[in-house]
């Protein structure tokens, strides 16, 4: 009986070499099409994580400085000003910038100062520019007292890894946070300004990255909204 069954059920047919090669070729094509997208997405996630970590650490350092020295307008810093020939900052302005950095970075990390490029190299290789400061402006308008820029890729200044922050008297705010800027509460206007500023210069996308935890403005900026879709995936729903 067993012999009869085995004779009626021949062994399964094996794949030919050509079929195996065709299958592997298809898999390779699919991988080639999807891998760059997956790698890019992973890099974006790494940038988001690194930026949020910096913001948390630097904000805490700034808050500690404010707790010890009072708000920024009590630090005795000179406003940013240029020399008469507009080729450099005045000595007083330079001292004000350096004093700001010395006070805040005391609570942040041990920096390496590069005088040639007027930047500080912070932990994780982040490069931070000297801040622009105007105490007079923030007192008159209640706007920010200045700003500074960070390059997560250090001095390599890789595209899409530079971000801008606003300095207020008592806090650090990611640039592009609509609630901290001067535009009205009109939702269409807020989104219009966001798309224009962020689309033209990604350094202005800081608030979006930190609060929404993505860099989808690189892929579908016209579909994003501070009051609606916060990601390309959400916009497609």
Secondary structure, DSSP 8 states (H G I E B T S, - for coil): -HHHHHHHS-------HHHHHHHHHHHHHHHHHHHHHHHHHHHHHHHHHHHHHHHHHHHHHHHHHHHHH-SGGGS------B-TTSSSB-HHHHHHHHHHHHHHHTTT---EEETTTTEEE-GGG-EEE--EE-HHHHHHHSS-SEEEEEETTGGG--TT-EEEEEE-SS-EEETT-GGGSSS-S-HHHHHHHHHHHHHH-GGGGHHHHHHH---THHHHGGG--SSS--SHHHHH-
